[in-house]
């Protein structure tokens, strides 16, 4: 069985906002991952799939193999299909570029398991974890059937110990997946499912469509597994993570235009219908206030939506927004047009969205921002993920961050001093 190991490496995943990937530590990280992948026995080739020429050059610099792929894929399977066009194989194993401390032996176990059980179309890895790690929403948990197929993946604590008197074994999903060629084509053709959108986990797209995922047990990670070189790399990543916040703040300080999607950002993405069958969308007043603050402080706000409706136009008018493009599905072209109208550069522009249709818009704007409930593959491809969900104050959170970065946070105090006074007077009228 010919096996290709693909390392998915996005430039933004390396915590290097505003820095060059030729930087020593960035090169060390990708070279380390590549070196670990080369240790996996039974693999015919190792390829780095990246959407950025700078990372491609970094890989070429240490003699590795890389390929440039489109930045607009909405799934990992889609990325692998593009790689498969150039590199034929029977089995494609995908490693996320931020999986720093994977064990080559575990990937061998995954490949061997797929070779022994030819009926298994998709496989992944898991490891046993304790309650503390399982309790974190940042850890993706998986529960298995008797034949060790995945029943469900979740950021929530699963299984739920209802009575509290059962000894529960928690399993963490390791984001390394193996696809047979025919299964890869099927997976790439799937549309996003409700479960995927709810949890923000792409693997639920497969389960929802009836494609089982076999889960193989990996070793438990311990401190002894971390060699000195690993510890050094972890320090590199931690330092970059710490410098990411001021980098983002510096870029927020330059913002002169915010382009926002509507459904899933200014609204919760739901449609409500009256008895007459009229569709209604619910907007959050906090977001409206955030837009008001930005415009008052000479930061332009533009609305971009694939839909057009009278209620939406009324809301745009109420908010005092003069820049908008409605009914457009080409979000990259629309963003560029809005930037031209606003007289700003991409570096001065933020695009805030929530789903795969927004990916082209992200690609042409200086800062890409997603709401908290965006799917995982969207959150992985943006510069900044908000804490609030769409329609629940996400835009207001972004507006506050921009004004704070531009040393204009006193606008909040001025507004609330005035509104409290007016509110007291209004209550008497």
C-alpha positions as MATLAB code, in Angstrom:
seq = 'XXXXXXXXXXXXXXXXXXXXXXXXXXXXXXXXXXXXXXXXXXXXXXXXXXXXXXXXXXXXXXXXXXXXXXXXXXXXXXXXXXXXXXXXXXXXXXXXXXXXXXXXXXXXXXXXXXXXXXXXXXXXXXXXXXXXXXXXXXXXXXXXXXXXXXXXXXXXXXXXXXXXXXXXXXXXXXXXXXXXXXXXXXXXXXXXXXXXXXXXXXXXXXXXXXXXXXXXXXXXXXXXXXXXXXXXXXXXXXXXXXXXXXXXXXXXXXXXXXXXXXXXXXXXXXXXXXXXXXXXXXXXXXXXXXXXXXXXXXXXXXXXXXXXXXXXXXXXXXXXXXXXXXXXXXXXXXXXXXXXXXXXXXXXXXXXXXXXXXXXXXXXXXXXXXXXXXXXXXXXXXXXXXXXXXXXXXXXXXXXXXXXXXXXXXXXXXXXXXXXXXXXXXXXX';
ca = [
       0.000    0.000    0.000;
       1.581    3.263   -1.131;
       1.353    5.827    1.671;
       1.825    9.599    1.486;
       2.258   11.626    4.654;
       1.038   15.222    4.239;
       1.884   17.986    6.724;
      -0.732   20.758    6.475;
       1.186   23.926    7.309;
      -0.527   27.301    7.205;
       1.637   30.371    7.705;
      -0.676   31.823   10.359;
      -0.561   28.570   12.362;
       3.044   29.210   13.333;
       2.298   32.220   15.567;
       4.440   34.374   13.323;
       2.192   37.342   12.615;
       4.391   40.108   11.284;
       7.507   37.917   11.204;
       9.239   36.040    8.408;
       9.096   32.217    8.262;
      12.800   32.286    7.421;
      13.258   33.233   11.068;
      15.355   30.530   12.763;
      12.693   29.337   15.176;
       9.988   29.043   12.508;
      12.308   27.030   10.320;
      13.254   24.879   13.296;
       9.603   24.093   14.034;
       8.638   23.042   10.515;
      11.939   21.207   10.049;
      11.378   19.341   13.322;
       7.873   18.247   12.285;
       9.200   17.196    8.888;
      12.034   15.264   10.512;
       9.643   13.435   12.839;
       7.433   12.553    9.880;
      10.415   11.130    7.993;
      10.970    8.708   10.893;
       7.636    7.002   10.225;
       8.355    3.609    8.692;
       6.271    2.402    5.771;
       5.759    5.877    4.289;
       6.678    6.410    0.630;
       6.859   10.193    0.730;
       6.490   13.199    3.062;
       5.059   16.437    1.644;
       4.390   19.814    3.253;
       1.176   21.342    1.874;
       1.125   25.095    2.441;
      -0.798   28.114    1.187;
       2.181   30.473    1.471;
       5.265   30.859   -0.695;
       7.342   31.861    2.336;
       6.720   28.555    4.093;
       7.337   26.727    0.815;
      10.730   28.415    0.591;
      11.483   27.603    4.242;
      10.864   23.885    3.586;
      12.926   23.969    0.409;
      15.694   25.628    2.425;
      16.302   22.508    4.511;
      15.841   20.125    1.562;
      12.236   19.109    2.231;
       9.428   18.632   -0.279;
       6.536   21.067   -0.369;
       3.602   22.009   -2.572;
       1.561   25.223   -2.742;
      -2.190   24.676   -2.374;
      -5.203   26.990   -2.453;
      -6.011   28.868    0.793;
      -9.751   28.531    0.128;
     -10.398   24.879    1.023;
     -13.229   24.381    3.512;
     -11.970   20.968    4.650;
      -8.765   19.031    5.223;
      -9.983   16.443    2.705;
     -10.181   19.192    0.101;
      -6.544   20.097    0.711;
      -5.500   16.455    0.366;
      -7.403   16.084   -2.912;
      -5.339   18.923   -4.352;
      -2.149   17.237   -3.132;
      -3.346   13.897   -4.523;
      -3.517   15.397   -8.011;
       0.270   15.661   -7.959;
       1.156   12.747   -5.668;
      -0.663    9.458   -6.214;
      -1.035    7.100   -3.249;
      -3.391    4.510   -1.754;
      -3.384    6.057    1.712;
      -3.041    9.737    2.665;
      -2.086   10.581    6.249;
      -2.681   14.199    7.257;
      -0.724   15.836   10.103;
      -1.650   19.325   11.245;
       1.354   21.661   11.285;
       0.729   22.533   14.944;
       0.949   18.872   16.054;
       4.446   19.338   17.410;
       4.999   16.323   19.658;
       3.431   13.464   17.718;
       5.113   10.100   18.027;
       6.220    8.446   14.746;
       5.371    5.036   16.255;
       1.756    6.105   16.725;
       1.449    7.028   13.061;
       2.937    3.646   12.167;
       0.215    2.021   14.302;
      -2.405    4.041   12.426;
      -0.999    2.983    9.041;
      -0.646   -0.673   10.111;
      -4.211   -0.680   11.404;
      -5.465    0.626    8.065;
      -3.441   -2.039    6.239;
      -4.859   -4.864    8.361;
      -8.481   -3.726    8.184;
      -9.155   -2.951    4.557;
     -12.800   -2.106    5.267;
     -11.728    0.956    7.283;
     -11.971    4.036    5.060;
     -10.858    6.728    7.518;
      -8.738    6.391   10.640;
      -7.479    8.662   13.395;
      -5.666    8.536   16.725;
      -6.644    9.120   20.334;
      -4.922    8.999   23.703;
      -6.179    8.497   27.250;
      -6.335   11.659   29.345;
      -7.296   12.596   32.871;
     -10.321   14.540   34.062;
      -8.518   17.906   34.273;
      -7.435   17.877   30.616;
     -10.779   16.398   29.546;
     -12.601   19.269   31.270;
     -10.944   21.855   29.016;
     -13.093   22.941   26.025;
      -9.845   23.301   24.052;
      -9.427   19.508   24.158;
     -11.427   17.524   21.592;
     -12.835   14.389   23.168;
     -14.077   11.250   21.387;
     -16.283    8.351   22.486;
     -16.075    4.965   20.764;
     -18.318    2.064   19.829;
     -17.409   -1.552   20.651;
     -15.564   -1.922   17.341;
     -13.638    1.309   18.141;
     -15.335    3.469   15.540;
     -15.966    7.034   16.691;
     -19.494    7.642   17.939;
     -19.030   11.375   18.530;
     -16.420   14.113   18.903;
     -16.920   17.135   21.146;
     -15.273   20.059   22.917;
     -17.651   19.251   25.783;
     -16.854   16.717   28.498;
     -17.960   13.376   27.032;
     -19.060   10.913   28.188;
     -21.077   12.770   30.817;
     -20.912   11.000   34.194;
     -24.562   11.454   35.147;
     -24.513    9.710   38.545;
     -20.914   10.512   39.373;
     -20.257    6.969   40.579;
     -18.909    5.477   37.333;
     -15.200    5.242   36.564;
     -14.940    7.112   33.245;
     -12.083    6.836   30.749;
     -11.645    9.988   28.683;
     -10.070    9.963   25.211;
      -8.521   12.937   23.431;
      -8.581   12.997   19.633;
      -5.161   13.620   18.077;
      -5.587   15.605   14.867;
      -3.864   13.096   12.612;
      -6.149   11.448   10.044;
      -5.622    8.739    7.430;
      -7.824    8.480    4.315;
      -7.959    5.840    1.631;
      -7.956    7.417   -1.833;
     -11.585    6.554   -2.646;
     -12.753    7.742    0.799;
     -10.810   10.973    0.368;
     -12.775   11.821   -2.757;
     -16.066   11.090   -0.975;
     -15.106   13.179    2.060;
     -14.004   16.145   -0.052;
     -17.406   16.203   -1.768;
     -19.382   16.419    1.498;
     -21.181   19.556    2.617;
     -20.929   20.883    6.137;
     -23.371   19.279    8.591;
     -25.378   20.766   11.471;
     -23.270   18.814   13.964;
     -20.066   20.166   12.414;
     -21.366   23.720   12.562;
     -22.471   23.228   16.171;
     -19.209   21.772   17.473;
     -16.857   23.400   14.955;
     -15.321   19.971   14.209;
     -14.883   18.838   10.622;
     -14.772   15.132   11.505;
     -18.479   15.305   12.415;
     -19.170   16.032    8.746;
     -18.065   12.473    7.972;
     -20.007   10.805   10.786;
     -23.163   12.744    9.894;
     -22.852   11.450    6.316;
     -22.460    7.826    7.388;
     -18.693    7.544    6.863;
     -17.270    5.745    9.935;
     -13.950    6.802   11.483;
     -11.892    4.050   13.122;
      -9.941    5.294   16.155;
      -6.567    3.778   17.096;
      -5.059    4.221   20.552;
      -1.786    6.170   20.802;
       0.674    6.286   23.665;
       0.013    8.600   26.573;
       2.233   11.672   26.459;
       4.440   12.174   29.472;
       7.111   14.660   30.513;
       9.728   12.019   29.677;
       8.652   12.218   26.036;
       9.823   15.825   25.839;
      13.473   15.831   24.831;
      15.541   18.990   25.230;
      14.953   19.928   21.583;
      11.184   19.636   22.138;
      11.303   21.855   25.202;
      13.249   24.466   23.237;
      10.675   24.361   20.455;
       7.864   24.727   22.962;
       9.574   27.848   24.300;
       9.735   29.179   20.733;
       6.019   28.624   20.250;
       5.117   30.036   23.657;
       7.167   33.164   23.004;
       5.446   33.639   19.643;
       2.054   33.140   21.238;
       2.899   35.808   23.789;
       4.041   38.233   21.097;
       0.929   37.588   19.013;
      -1.270   39.829   21.164;
       0.826   43.007   20.791;
       1.212   42.209   17.081;
      -2.557   42.063   16.725;
      -2.905   45.270   18.764;
      -0.398   47.039   16.541;
      -2.387   46.007   13.481;
      -5.702   46.992   15.082;
      -4.209   50.422   15.650;
      -3.905   50.833   11.858;
      -7.498   49.833   11.060;
      -9.566   52.346    9.107;
     -12.227   50.027    7.658;
     -14.162   47.096    9.136;
     -16.052   44.920    6.644;
     -18.621   42.686    8.305;
     -20.699   39.751    7.155;
     -24.338   39.756    8.281;
     -25.718   36.245    8.833;
     -23.782   34.610   11.642;
     -21.994   37.839   12.643;
     -24.479   40.701   13.092;
     -27.215   38.074   13.542;
     -27.150   34.620   15.110;
     -27.644   33.100   11.639;
     -31.163   31.895   12.420;
     -34.277   32.755   10.433;
     -37.540   33.450   12.259;
     -40.869   33.421   10.418;
     -44.037   35.363   11.222;
     -47.504   33.869   10.817;
     -47.583   35.505    7.390;
     -44.439   33.619    6.383;
     -42.204   36.701    6.500;
     -38.577   35.953    7.389;
     -37.174   37.917   10.320;
     -33.567   38.306   11.456;
     -32.617   39.369   14.953;
     -29.828   41.948   15.308;
     -27.993   42.622   18.562;
     -28.175   46.215   19.809;
     -24.689   45.897   21.345;
     -23.274   45.423   17.851;
     -25.162   48.481   16.677;
     -23.566   50.511   19.442;
     -20.143   49.174   18.459;
     -20.753   50.339   14.884;
     -21.833   53.740   16.198;
     -18.621   54.042   18.244;
     -16.425   53.165   15.258;
     -18.109   55.579   12.867;
     -17.964   58.374   15.463;
     -14.224   57.813   15.682;
     -13.688   57.973   11.907;
     -13.355   54.218   11.401;
     -15.523   53.234    8.461;
     -17.852   50.229    8.660;
     -19.042   48.334    5.576;
     -21.613   45.572    5.306;
     -21.101   42.674    2.892;
     -23.793   40.037    2.476;
     -24.690   37.362   -0.025;
     -28.348   38.210    0.640;
     -30.382   41.321   -0.016;
     -33.627   42.209    1.723;
     -35.690   45.185    2.792;
     -35.204   44.521    6.545;
     -31.430   44.357    6.047;
     -31.399   47.624    4.112;
     -33.506   49.237    6.843;
     -31.048   48.102    9.508;
     -28.080   49.379    7.500;
     -29.812   52.749    7.138;
     -30.605   52.880   10.870;
     -26.947   52.253   11.671;
     -25.833   55.098    9.409;
     -23.731   52.798    7.207;
     -23.179   54.161    3.704;
     -20.765   51.466    2.485;
     -22.391   48.146    1.644;
     -22.618   45.476   -1.034;
     -25.577   43.096   -0.871;
     -26.398   39.997   -2.898;
     -22.746   39.337   -3.813;
     -21.207   35.845   -3.569;
     -17.749   36.958   -4.752;
     -16.554   38.268   -1.416;
     -12.948   38.829   -2.475;
     -13.971   41.157   -5.308;
     -16.559   42.841   -3.074;
     -13.991   43.484   -0.314;
     -11.577   45.016   -2.807;
     -14.344   47.244   -4.150;
     -15.298   48.392   -0.642;
     -11.643   49.173    0.134;
     -11.436   51.252   -3.040;
     -14.590   53.178   -2.118;
     -13.298   53.763    1.398;
      -9.871   54.838    0.151;
      -7.979   52.387    2.378;
      -5.382   49.667    1.884;
      -5.776   45.950    2.746;
      -3.453   46.491    5.749;
      -5.989   49.008    7.108;
      -8.930   46.633    6.647;
     -10.510   43.944    8.824;
     -12.970   41.384    7.547;
     -15.124   39.616   10.137;
     -16.994   36.489    9.075;
     -18.153   33.094   10.239;
     -18.115   30.448    7.483;
     -16.458   29.039    4.362;
     -18.110   31.558    2.021;
     -16.031   34.209    3.811;
     -12.648   32.632    3.018;
     -12.089   34.663   -0.191;
     -12.805   37.847    1.768;
     -10.293   36.866    4.408;
      -7.616   36.341    1.765;
      -7.639   39.961    0.518;
      -7.962   41.804    3.850;
      -5.133   42.632    6.215;
      -6.792   41.108    9.286;
      -9.139   38.121    9.275;
     -11.460   37.781   12.281;
     -13.984   35.052   13.120;
     -16.786   34.818   15.673;
     -16.403   32.258   18.450;
     -18.952   29.810   17.023;
     -17.377   29.675   13.555;
     -16.410   26.138   12.436;
     -12.988   24.925   13.528;
     -11.513   25.062   10.014;
     -12.494   28.752    9.843;
     -11.023   29.514   13.270;
      -7.813   27.813   12.129;
      -7.469   30.168    9.162;
      -7.970   33.586   10.738;
      -5.719   35.962   12.662;
      -8.075   36.474   15.567;
     -11.021   34.551   17.067;
     -13.478   36.524   19.182;
     -14.881   35.281   22.491;
     -18.498   36.091   21.607;
     -20.713   34.175   19.208;
     -22.275   35.737   16.139;
     -25.335   37.820   16.979;
     -24.314   37.857   20.657;
     -22.062   40.911   20.746;
     -19.153   39.653   18.631;
     -18.968   42.829   16.529;
     -19.105   44.975   19.677;
     -16.177   42.978   21.107;
     -14.160   43.683   17.958;
     -15.107   47.371   17.989;
     -13.977   47.691   21.608;
     -10.652   46.012   20.763;
     -10.044   48.392   17.851;
     -10.860   51.519   19.872;
      -8.722   50.318   22.780;
      -5.780   49.675   20.439;
      -6.224   53.187   19.035;
      -6.328   54.719   22.548;
      -9.946   55.802   22.141;
     -11.538   53.704   24.881;
     -12.594   56.890   26.676;
     -15.469   56.991   24.182;
     -17.182   54.325   26.327;
     -16.970   56.433   29.485;
     -18.198   59.576   27.712;
     -21.102   57.713   26.165;
     -22.235   56.052   29.364;
     -21.984   59.277   31.379;
     -24.261   60.970   28.838;
     -26.627   58.007   28.426;
     -27.071   57.617   32.172;
     -28.058   61.277   32.425;
     -30.380   61.080   29.457;
     -31.821   57.818   30.688;
     -32.788   59.345   34.038;
     -34.423   62.289   32.299;
     -36.183   60.059   29.787;
     -37.653   58.022   32.590;
     -39.448   61.144   33.864;
     -40.947   62.134   30.514;
];
